[in-house]
């Protein structure tokens, strides 16, 4: 059974290019994003790691830590980071897990239990390791996305989704295409009287669809 929304994510110990991490301890009281890749020195993944590095200030502003996963070793990660920095002109200061034993990929249900990495492996051998996991400070999975090898991830959307998750943690929901600054949705379980007390003025579009200003 794969991880589901609101499941507590696996707590693992792994080697990274920045040393040994114990995942739940590393998350601490922050939000976290774990983004995985099938192999170092691959073209799409290089552009993606660069995009993550370019968003360093955005992650920090949202109290969010980011960590990469790739099924190669520490030394390859360190060498690859030079290409990542050169491509994106930004320092990839986040750790990358050396998941050459596939433990993390299997724990997060990105690969079947019987999967192994043959000698001379190619990215196709671990193609399903193309996922994003957004995790809350409570160590629970809040969102996951999986991409094919040929489609680069849209990290602007991942950032927007993170904003939506952090907003929804305040007891509201967000409508389609929501971005910070726009109105939010009052959950149907909240009565009109409760909504008035909690949010003040609100707009009733349908009895089940009410909008209000986003709480600060």
TORKE-198418 format. One record per residue (C-alpha): residue number from 1; residue in three letters; x, y, z. Coordinates in Angstrom, 2 decimals. Layout:
REM TORKE-198418
<site resi="NUM" resn="ala" east="X" north="Y" up="Z"/>
...
END
This chain:
REM TORKE-198418
<site resi="1" resn="unk" east="0.00" north="0.00" up="0.00"/>
<site resi="2" resn="unk" east="1.41" north="3.35" up="-1.03"/>
<site resi="3" resn="unk" east="1.58" north="6.46" up="1.10"/>
<site resi="4" resn="unk" east="-1.69" north="8.32" up="1.40"/>
<site resi="5" resn="unk" east="-2.47" north="11.91" up="2.30"/>
<site resi="6" resn="unk" east="-2.14" north="12.43" up="6.09"/>
<site resi="7" resn="unk" east="-0.05" north="9.28" up="6.56"/>
<site resi="8" resn="unk" east="3.04" north="9.79" up="8.70"/>
<site resi="9" resn="unk" east="5.96" north="9.57" up="6.30"/>
<site resi="10" resn="unk" east="8.70" north="6.99" up="6.85"/>
<site resi="11" resn="unk" east="11.42" north="7.99" up="9.27"/>
<site resi="12" resn="unk" east="14.71" north="6.88" up="7.78"/>
<site resi="13" resn="unk" east="18.43" north="7.40" up="8.25"/>
<site resi="14" resn="unk" east="20.36" north="8.02" up="5.04"/>
<site resi="15" resn="unk" east="23.66" north="9.29" up="3.73"/>
<site resi="16" resn="unk" east="23.64" north="12.54" up="1.78"/>
<site resi="17" resn="unk" east="26.29" north="14.72" up="0.19"/>
<site resi="18" resn="unk" east="26.10" north="16.75" up="3.43"/>
<site resi="19" resn="unk" east="26.43" north="13.82" up="5.84"/>
<site resi="20" resn="unk" east="24.04" north="11.46" up="7.62"/>
<site resi="21" resn="unk" east="20.45" north="12.60" up="8.17"/>
<site resi="22" resn="unk" east="17.65" north="11.20" up="10.29"/>
<site resi="23" resn="unk" east="14.61" north="12.35" up="8.34"/>
<site resi="24" resn="unk" east="12.12" north="13.33" up="11.06"/>
<site resi="25" resn="unk" east="14.84" north="15.09" up="13.04"/>
<site resi="26" resn="unk" east="15.95" north="16.91" up="9.88"/>
<site resi="27" resn="unk" east="12.38" north="18.14" up="9.27"/>
<site resi="28" resn="unk" east="12.08" north="19.42" up="12.84"/>
<site resi="29" resn="unk" east="9.35" north="22.06" up="13.08"/>
<site resi="30" resn="unk" east="9.55" north="22.97" up="9.40"/>
<site resi="31" resn="unk" east="7.63" north="22.01" up="6.31"/>
<site resi="32" resn="unk" east="9.64" north="19.78" up="4.00"/>
<site resi="33" resn="unk" east="9.77" north="18.84" up="0.34"/>
<site resi="34" resn="unk" east="11.36" north="15.59" up="-0.79"/>
<site resi="35" resn="unk" east="11.91" north="15.51" up="-4.55"/>
<site resi="36" resn="unk" east="13.32" north="12.43" up="-6.20"/>
<site resi="37" resn="unk" east="15.23" north="11.63" up="-9.39"/>
<site resi="38" resn="unk" east="16.18" north="8.40" up="-11.19"/>
<site resi="39" resn="unk" east="19.86" north="9.19" up="-11.77"/>
<site resi="40" resn="unk" east="22.53" north="11.88" up="-11.57"/>
<site resi="41" resn="unk" east="23.85" north="13.63" up="-14.69"/>
<site resi="42" resn="unk" east="20.54" north="13.39" up="-16.54"/>
<site resi="43" resn="unk" east="19.25" north="16.38" up="-18.53"/>
<site resi="44" resn="unk" east="15.73" north="16.96" up="-17.19"/>
<site resi="45" resn="unk" east="16.80" north="16.37" up="-13.60"/>
<site resi="46" resn="unk" east="19.68" north="18.84" up="-13.89"/>
<site resi="47" resn="unk" east="17.27" north="21.59" up="-14.94"/>
<site resi="48" resn="unk" east="14.95" north="20.68" up="-12.07"/>
<site resi="49" resn="unk" east="17.61" north="20.70" up="-9.35"/>
<site resi="50" resn="unk" east="18.70" north="24.07" up="-10.71"/>
<site resi="51" resn="unk" east="15.14" north="25.37" up="-10.47"/>
<site resi="52" resn="unk" east="14.97" north="24.25" up="-6.83"/>
<site resi="53" resn="unk" east="18.26" north="26.04" up="-6.09"/>
<site resi="54" resn="unk" east="16.95" north="29.25" up="-7.67"/>
<site resi="55" resn="unk" east="14.05" north="29.17" up="-5.19"/>
<site resi="56" resn="unk" east="16.26" north="29.07" up="-2.08"/>
<site resi="57" resn="unk" east="14.83" north="32.33" up="-0.72"/>
<site resi="58" resn="unk" east="11.25" north="31.25" up="-1.44"/>
<site resi="59" resn="unk" east="11.63" north="28.01" up="0.50"/>
<site resi="60" resn="unk" east="13.19" north="29.86" up="3.43"/>
<site resi="61" resn="unk" east="10.36" north="32.44" up="3.46"/>
<site resi="62" resn="unk" east="7.90" north="29.55" up="3.86"/>
<site resi="63" resn="unk" east="9.82" north="27.78" up="6.63"/>
<site resi="64" resn="unk" east="10.38" north="24.88" up="4.23"/>
<site resi="65" resn="unk" east="13.38" north="22.58" up="3.88"/>
<site resi="66" resn="unk" east="14.07" north="20.78" up="0.62"/>
<site resi="67" resn="unk" east="15.94" north="17.53" up="0.09"/>
<site resi="68" resn="unk" east="16.68" north="15.64" up="-3.10"/>
<site resi="69" resn="unk" east="16.82" north="11.89" up="-3.65"/>
<site resi="70" resn="unk" east="18.80" north="10.17" up="-6.38"/>
<site resi="71" resn="unk" east="19.81" north="6.53" up="-6.77"/>
<site resi="72" resn="unk" east="23.52" north="7.32" up="-7.14"/>
<site resi="73" resn="unk" east="26.22" north="7.76" up="-4.52"/>
<site resi="74" resn="unk" east="27.54" north="10.70" up="-2.53"/>
<site resi="75" resn="unk" east="30.57" north="11.37" up="-4.72"/>
<site resi="76" resn="unk" east="28.43" north="11.51" up="-7.85"/>
<site resi="77" resn="unk" east="26.08" north="13.94" up="-6.08"/>
<site resi="78" resn="unk" east="28.96" north="16.27" up="-5.22"/>
<site resi="79" resn="unk" east="30.22" north="16.25" up="-8.81"/>
<site resi="80" resn="unk" east="26.72" north="16.69" up="-10.23"/>
<site resi="81" resn="unk" east="26.08" north="19.73" up="-8.06"/>
<site resi="82" resn="unk" east="28.74" north="21.60" up="-10.02"/>
<site resi="83" resn="unk" east="26.67" north="21.16" up="-13.17"/>
<site resi="84" resn="unk" east="23.48" north="22.08" up="-11.31"/>
<site resi="85" resn="unk" east="25.01" north="25.32" up="-10.06"/>
<site resi="86" resn="unk" east="26.50" north="26.16" up="-13.44"/>
<site resi="87" resn="unk" east="23.19" north="25.63" up="-15.24"/>
<site resi="88" resn="unk" east="21.00" north="27.57" up="-12.81"/>
<site resi="89" resn="unk" east="23.56" north="30.10" up="-11.55"/>
<site resi="90" resn="unk" east="22.37" north="29.29" up="-8.01"/>
<site resi="91" resn="unk" east="23.91" north="27.32" up="-5.17"/>
<site resi="92" resn="unk" east="22.18" north="23.96" up="-4.59"/>
<site resi="93" resn="unk" east="22.67" north="24.10" up="-0.84"/>
<site resi="94" resn="unk" east="20.12" north="21.41" up="-0.06"/>
<site resi="95" resn="unk" east="21.20" north="17.82" up="0.68"/>
<site resi="96" resn="unk" east="20.78" north="14.98" up="-1.82"/>
<site resi="97" resn="unk" east="20.21" north="11.49" up="-0.46"/>
<site resi="98" resn="unk" east="22.49" north="8.79" up="-1.86"/>
<site resi="99" resn="unk" east="19.77" north="6.18" up="-2.35"/>
<site resi="100" resn="unk" east="21.96" north="3.69" up="-4.21"/>
<site resi="101" resn="unk" east="20.45" north="0.89" up="-2.10"/>
<site resi="102" resn="unk" east="16.91" north="2.06" up="-3.02"/>
<site resi="103" resn="unk" east="15.77" north="2.07" up="0.62"/>
<site resi="104" resn="unk" east="14.16" north="5.51" up="0.48"/>
<site resi="105" resn="unk" east="12.66" north="4.96" up="-2.98"/>
<site resi="106" resn="unk" east="11.00" north="1.77" up="-1.76"/>
<site resi="107" resn="unk" east="9.91" north="3.26" up="1.58"/>
<site resi="108" resn="unk" east="8.05" north="6.00" up="-0.30"/>
<site resi="109" resn="unk" east="6.58" north="3.45" up="-2.73"/>
<site resi="110" resn="unk" east="8.38" north="4.81" up="-5.77"/>
<site resi="111" resn="unk" east="9.79" north="1.38" up="-6.62"/>
<site resi="112" resn="unk" east="8.47" north="-2.13" up="-5.97"/>
<site resi="113" resn="unk" east="9.97" north="-4.11" up="-3.10"/>
<site resi="114" resn="unk" east="11.75" north="-6.49" up="-5.47"/>
<site resi="115" resn="unk" east="13.39" north="-3.70" up="-7.50"/>
<site resi="116" resn="unk" east="17.17" north="-3.65" up="-7.74"/>
<site resi="117" resn="unk" east="19.76" north="-1.63" up="-9.63"/>
<site resi="118" resn="unk" east="21.65" north="-3.75" up="-12.16"/>
<site resi="119" resn="unk" east="25.23" north="-3.05" up="-13.16"/>
<site resi="120" resn="unk" east="25.38" north="-0.42" up="-15.86"/>
<site resi="121" resn="unk" east="21.94" north="0.86" up="-14.87"/>
<site resi="122" resn="unk" east="20.24" north="3.60" up="-16.86"/>
<site resi="123" resn="unk" east="17.60" north="6.11" up="-15.71"/>
<site resi="124" resn="unk" east="14.96" north="3.76" up="-17.14"/>
<site resi="125" resn="unk" east="15.72" north="1.26" up="-14.39"/>
<site resi="126" resn="unk" east="14.42" north="3.72" up="-11.80"/>
<site resi="127" resn="unk" east="12.09" north="5.77" up="-13.99"/>
<site resi="128" resn="unk" east="9.31" north="5.90" up="-11.40"/>
<site resi="129" resn="unk" east="11.58" north="7.78" up="-9.00"/>
<site resi="130" resn="unk" east="10.19" north="11.07" up="-10.29"/>
<site resi="131" resn="unk" east="8.06" north="12.21" up="-7.40"/>
<site resi="132" resn="unk" east="7.51" north="15.20" up="-5.14"/>
<site resi="133" resn="unk" east="6.33" north="14.86" up="-1.54"/>
<site resi="134" resn="unk" east="5.26" north="17.85" up="0.54"/>
<site resi="135" resn="unk" east="5.36" north="17.05" up="4.25"/>
<site resi="136" resn="unk" east="4.04" north="19.10" up="7.15"/>
<site resi="137" resn="unk" east="5.74" north="19.87" up="10.47"/>
<site resi="138" resn="unk" east="3.61" north="17.05" up="11.91"/>
<site resi="139" resn="unk" east="5.58" north="14.66" up="9.64"/>
<site resi="140" resn="unk" east="2.43" north="13.81" up="7.68"/>
<site resi="141" resn="unk" east="2.20" north="13.66" up="3.91"/>
<site resi="142" resn="unk" east="0.22" north="16.64" up="2.62"/>
<site resi="143" resn="unk" east="0.64" north="16.25" up="-1.16"/>
<site resi="144" resn="unk" east="2.43" north="14.06" up="-3.68"/>
<site resi="145" resn="unk" east="2.98" north="14.30" up="-7.42"/>
<site resi="146" resn="unk" east="4.65" north="11.85" up="-9.81"/>
<site resi="147" resn="unk" east="5.98" north="12.82" up="-13.23"/>
<site resi="148" resn="unk" east="7.23" north="10.85" up="-16.24"/>
<site resi="149" resn="unk" east="10.90" north="11.10" up="-17.15"/>
<site resi="150" resn="unk" east="10.28" north="13.33" up="-20.16"/>
<site resi="151" resn="unk" east="8.31" north="16.14" up="-18.49"/>
<site resi="152" resn="unk" east="10.11" north="18.65" up="-16.30"/>
<site resi="153" resn="unk" east="8.37" north="19.56" up="-13.09"/>
<site resi="154" resn="unk" east="6.79" north="22.98" up="-12.70"/>
<site resi="155" resn="unk" east="8.27" north="24.26" up="-9.46"/>
<site resi="156" resn="unk" east="6.17" north="27.40" up="-9.62"/>
<site resi="157" resn="unk" east="3.15" north="25.09" up="-9.22"/>
<site resi="158" resn="unk" east="4.85" north="23.20" up="-6.41"/>
<site resi="159" resn="unk" east="5.48" north="26.52" up="-4.66"/>
<site resi="160" resn="unk" east="1.83" north="27.52" up="-5.25"/>
<site resi="161" resn="unk" east="0.65" north="24.17" up="-3.86"/>
<site resi="162" resn="unk" east="2.84" north="24.70" up="-0.79"/>
<site resi="163" resn="unk" east="1.24" north="28.11" up="-0.29"/>
<site resi="164" resn="unk" east="-2.19" north="26.50" up="-0.57"/>
<site resi="165" resn="unk" east="-1.33" north="23.82" up="1.96"/>
<site resi="166" resn="unk" east="0.01" north="26.35" up="4.42"/>
<site resi="167" resn="unk" east="-3.12" north="28.45" up="3.95"/>
<site resi="168" resn="unk" east="-5.43" north="25.45" up="4.38"/>
<site resi="169" resn="unk" east="-3.69" north="24.69" up="7.67"/>
<site resi="170" resn="unk" east="-5.48" north="27.81" up="8.94"/>
<site resi="171" resn="unk" east="-8.86" north="26.12" up="8.60"/>
<site resi="172" resn="unk" east="-9.86" north="27.15" up="5.08"/>
<site resi="173" resn="unk" east="-9.69" north="25.69" up="1.57"/>
<site resi="174" resn="unk" east="-8.43" north="27.23" up="-1.66"/>
<site resi="175" resn="unk" east="-10.30" north="27.38" up="-4.99"/>
<site resi="176" resn="unk" east="-8.98" north="26.40" up="-8.41"/>
<site resi="177" resn="unk" east="-5.93" north="28.37" up="-9.54"/>
<site resi="178" resn="unk" east="-5.69" north="30.13" up="-6.18"/>
<site resi="179" resn="unk" east="-2.62" north="32.25" up="-5.47"/>
<site resi="180" resn="unk" east="-1.73" north="34.15" up="-2.29"/>
<site resi="181" resn="unk" east="-3.76" north="37.32" up="-1.87"/>
<site resi="182" resn="unk" east="-6.96" north="35.86" up="-3.33"/>
<site resi="183" resn="unk" east="-10.08" north="34.90" up="-1.39"/>
<site resi="184" resn="unk" east="-10.37" north="31.45" up="0.15"/>
<site resi="185" resn="unk" east="-13.22" north="29.01" up="0.72"/>
<site resi="186" resn="unk" east="-14.94" north="28.42" up="4.05"/>
<site resi="187" resn="unk" east="-15.33" north="24.65" up="4.61"/>
<site resi="188" resn="unk" east="-18.95" north="23.39" up="4.50"/>
<site resi="189" resn="unk" east="-18.58" north="21.96" up="8.02"/>
<site resi="190" resn="unk" east="-18.35" north="25.52" up="9.38"/>
<site resi="191" resn="unk" east="-21.80" north="27.03" up="10.01"/>
<site resi="192" resn="unk" east="-22.65" north="30.57" up="8.94"/>
<site resi="193" resn="unk" east="-22.58" north="31.74" up="12.54"/>
<site resi="194" resn="unk" east="-19.19" north="30.13" up="13.12"/>
<site resi="195" resn="unk" east="-17.91" north="31.58" up="9.85"/>
<site resi="196" resn="unk" east="-19.07" north="35.06" up="10.87"/>
<site resi="197" resn="unk" east="-17.32" north="34.74" up="14.21"/>
<site resi="198" resn="unk" east="-14.12" north="33.29" up="12.78"/>
<site resi="199" resn="unk" east="-13.74" north="35.15" up="9.49"/>
<site resi="200" resn="unk" east="-16.02" north="38.18" up="9.66"/>
<site resi="201" resn="unk" east="-17.69" north="39.08" up="6.38"/>
<site resi="202" resn="unk" east="-18.03" north="36.42" up="3.71"/>
<site resi="203" resn="unk" east="-19.71" north="35.95" up="0.33"/>
<site resi="204" resn="unk" east="-22.26" north="33.16" up="-0.19"/>
<site resi="205" resn="unk" east="-22.19" north="31.96" up="-3.80"/>
<site resi="206" resn="unk" east="-24.05" north="28.71" up="-3.11"/>
<site resi="207" resn="unk" east="-25.04" north="27.36" up="0.33"/>
<site resi="208" resn="unk" east="-22.02" north="25.06" up="0.11"/>
<site resi="209" resn="unk" east="-19.63" north="27.60" up="-1.48"/>
<site resi="210" resn="unk" east="-18.69" north="30.61" up="0.61"/>
<site resi="211" resn="unk" east="-15.66" north="32.81" up="0.11"/>
<site resi="212" resn="unk" east="-13.84" north="35.12" up="2.48"/>
<site resi="213" resn="unk" east="-10.60" north="37.05" up="2.76"/>
<site resi="214" resn="unk" east="-7.62" north="34.84" up="3.45"/>
<site resi="215" resn="unk" east="-6.71" north="34.81" up="7.16"/>
<site resi="216" resn="unk" east="-3.35" north="36.32" up="7.96"/>
END
